[in-house]
Amino acid sequence: MSVHYYCRHCQANLGTLSSWQADEQQLGFNQLSDEERKDMINYDSQGHLHVKVICEACETTLKDYPDYHANESFIH
């Protein structure tokens, strides 16, 4: 199983943990609510995890324009 992290807004690939053998507690996913888990984590057909996070550039934009938090994505 690989874990792929990408930005939920700009879709930038932020990193991949290849052949990762860890459970959700080791990855910190156990601290997420069920709703957060549904929103942030997806499994593909090969069992790899795809995790939506926010990159530094988009985080800066969100700090400058807090109204953008209401949108799933502010980059079109």
C-alpha positions, 0 to 999 in steps of 0.5 A: 500500500502506498499513501499519496498526499495531494492538495485539495485545492490546487491538486499538487502532489505533496508526497508519496509514502511507497510500500507503507506498512502502517495502520491508520493510528500510526498515520494519525487518521484515528484522530479524524472524525468520520466526516473528516475521514470521508472528506480527506481519505480515499482508497483506490482500486489497488488499495492505495490511500489518497489523502487530501491536505492543504499545501503551503501556498493554498494555506497562505491564500486561505489566511489572506482570504478566509472566505475561501474556506467555504469552497471545496476548491478556490482554484478553477 
